[in-house]
Amino acid sequence: MLITGAYFGRARWRWQWLNRQRLRDFQAAKAQQLIPWVAQHSAFYRQHWQGHDLRDWRNLPMVDKRLMMANFREFNTLEVPAAAAFDLAQQAEQERDFVPRLGDLTVGLSSGTSGHRGLFLLSPAEQLLWVGTILARTLHHIKPTKIAFFLRANSNLYQQLGGRLIQFRYFDLTQALEPQLAMLNTYQPTIIVAPPGLLLQLLAAAQNGKLTHRPERMISVADALAPDEQTQLSTFFGIPIEQIYQATEGLLAISCAHGSLHIQEDLVALDFEDLGQGRVTPYVTDLWRRTQPIIRYRLNDVLRLSSQACSCGSSFKVIEQIEGRRDDICYFTAHGQRQAMFPDSLRRAILLAHPAIQEYQIIQPADDQLQVRLTITDTADATLVSTAVEQQIQRQLAEYGCSAYHLSIHFAAIDYGTLNKRRRVIRQ
């Protein structure tokens, strides 16, 4: 715990001390230490960077999940085969035993939203850095704290969060929720950490009286939290709903005590590709990881960045919203040109259409086509709801100059469950 405490203290210090210029200097110094070391120890990066100036690290060739997984053994610096890591991680998930390691390495699997699961490896030192930082950035006050953590899979990484002041309890998303509600009422956690879909189930349980405990804080993880969901949760529980934006590629952003989602710029350096209409895709360079270096790694996410400084005083950039996946951007023809329609625009059209809509999914099988599936209340008039949705989508598309398209609307029960990420907009 002394080592974790040291990482905790350094993370607090960096958060308070690194202003914009210091932060740029800090990132540059870390990168200049990291890049030559990675070129020496990773066969993949050494070949990938051949002929490039390593000092110009922000313009090195990008990598993505496909490249990483196709070259996993050469990608990581310990030459761990992908098969060995997969076997251990899958066995842990199947047997629900998350203690085993690969040597001294923690191994994990991503959820595989795109159909391709990613692997991550962390050394003991990298684990301690993660624990110290996550505690420093999420525990706004040092006091006895109980954490209830809902996820598909546990990890050695999460188990290290426990200590004398911190009680950590894992709740398994593969298990039925009903008995876990009783456990929550008994455990009475200070903080509940869960995917947004599970938080909404807890909201329903609280509304019908099955969940009587009220946590001091709720943190959304593992999936994008829609603004309307954030409002529902915050209104009922009377607290801000915070977020942790973390992926296989690193710990990317954490909400501060004022509720803003700050990029953890002392851990990761993000560059951005402009997608237009105020949206960007991030390229991640993890400034600390050496077991599995993440350098100029393109994520598939669509973000909107805030132009406003946070009232907390931190210089770390703020993400206004995580909108979804880049490959779920839909396309329509406008004035003879192919026009991008971001998932959030279509989601807003559905949400504004009619209050009887309980759940929805939008699928685009091809350009200029939309298939909308709706779950509505039992007493709602399906014809009125369908007309309202059609009018809202027509209005949204007209703003972009799109008029020739085919829309179909169907009514069906939609259940994303607790294990799957909720892909409400899908481009096929």
Buried (B, 14 or more C-beta within 10 A) or exposed (E): EEEBBEBBEBBBEBBEEBEEEEBBEBBBEBBEEBBEEBBEBBBBBEEBBEEEEBEEBEEBEBBBBEBBBEBBBBBBBBEBEBEBBBEBBEEBBEEEEBEEBBEEBBBBBBBEBBEEBBBBBBBBBBBBBBBBBBBBBBBBEEEEBBBBBBBBBBBBBBBBBBBEEBBBBBBBBEEEBEEBBEEBEEBEBBBBBBBBBBBBBBBEBBEEEBBEBEBEBBBBBBBBBBEEBBEBBBEBBEBBBBBBBBBBBBBBBBBBBBBBBBBBBBBBBBBEEEBEEEBBBBBBBBBBBBBBBBBBBBBBBBBBBBEEEBEBEBBBBBBBBBBBBBEBBBBBBBEEEEBBBBBBBBBBBBBBBBEBBEBBBBBBEEEBBBBBBBBBEEEBEEEEBBBBBBBBBBEBBEEBEBEEBEBEBEBEEBEBEBBBBBBBBBBE
